[in-house]
Amino acid sequence: MSFTHWHGDMEAQYIYTAGIAGERFFRELKDNGKLVGTRCPKCDITYVPPRMYCEKCFAELDEWKDVPLEGEVVAHTEVHVDIEDNKLAEPFVIGFVRIDGTQGGLVHYIKAPEVRNGMKVKAVLKDDRVGSILDIEHFAP
């Protein structure tokens, strides 16, 4: 007899750390108000968020470069209810923003009168940054 699946619930608790690349990404955002990525010299791909290894050729990535605060909305959704399905007083937009000249991107709030895919946006940074993705207040046209 062999098991192919198991019925029931399994609890799992974990802590997700930023890692080496994430820690440097957030430090640069906090201390210098800029975004950074890692570049693969073999594939000529710059990754944001940064990675330690190229996803295409598996080369170790140790070349860091500044990337623009600007990007393009690739996908977005308007949120009308909270996590418990309660209607929000004010809906908001979350989107995936591909940073110009990079592969990958950031999921974040987008504030604009109307949001559409293909729209050019720029990160609006908080003045008092703490080293978190929320140091980017939102993206705006």
N, C-alpha and C positions, 0 to 999 in steps of 0.2 A: 504494500500500500504506500502510495506517495501523496503528499499534500501539494495541491496546485494553488490553493488559496485558503484564506482563513477568514471566517466571519467574526465580526466584533470590532471593538474600538481599541486603539493603542495610543496611550498618552506618550507624548514626546516633548521634552523641554530642552531648549538649546540656547546658546548665546552665539550670535553671529558677530564676529569681529571684523573690523575694517581691513585688517591685514596690512602688510608693508605698503602696497601700492595705495590702498585706501587711506591709510594714515597720512601719507605724504600729500595726497590729493586734498584732504580736508585741512591739513596744516597750511598749504599754499592758499587755499580759499580763505581761511581765517586770517592769517598773518599778512597776506599780500593782496587779497581781493582778486585773485586770478584763478583761472582754471588751467589745469595741466593734464597732459596725457602722456602715454608711453608710445614710442615709435619703433616699429620693426624695420631694421635696415634692409632685410632681405625682401620683404613683401611691400615695403613702403606704405605701411598702414599705421595710422596714429589712432590709438584706442582711448576713448573716453566713455566711462571711467577707465582709468589706467589699469593695465594688467601686468603681471610679472612675466607671462609667456605669451607668444603670438598664438592666436587661435587657429591660424592657417598653417604655419610651418613649425610651430612649437619652439621657436628660438626664444632664448631668454631675452627679456627686454630691459635694458638698462639706460636707454636714451630717453630722457625726459624733455618735454618741450611745452612751452606755453601755447595754449590754444585760445581762440577768441571766445568772448562771452556771448557771441551771436550764434544763432542756429536756425533750423527750420522745423516747424511743427510737422511731424510725420503721421501722427495719429492723436486723436483727442476724444474726450467724452465729457459730457456735462453731468455732474453729480447732483441728484435731487433728494436723496435720502441718505441718512447716516448708516453706520454699520449694523444698527439694530432696526433698520427699515423705518425710522421716523423721518417724516418730511422735514427738510431743512427750510429755515426761514428764507435763506438766500442760497440758490444753487451756485456751484463753482465749477470751473473747468480744470481738468487734469489732462496733461498731454505728454507725449514722448517727443522730446526735442533732440534732433541730431545736430551736434555742434559742428559748425562749418569746418571742413577739411578733415573730419575724423570719421571713424567707424564706431558705431555704438551710439550712446546718447544718454539723456537723463529724463526720468519721469518726474514731472513737477507741475505746480500750479501755473496756469496761464491766465493773465488778466488782460482782456481786450473787449471792446464793445461787441465784436464778432470774431470768433476763432474759426479758422479753416485750415485744412491740411495744405502744406506748401507755403504757409505764411512765415515770413521772416520775423524772428523775435530776438530779444536780448535779455540776458539775466539782469535782474534788478537786485543788487546786494544790500543786505542790512548794514548799518553803520557799526553796530556792536555785534561782531561775529564771534562764535564760540567753537567753530570746527565741526560743523554739522551741515548736512545737505540743506537744512533750513536757513543757513546763512544766505542762501539764495532765497529772497523773499518770494519771488515769482519771475516768470518770463513775460515780457510785454513787447508789443510791436515797436 
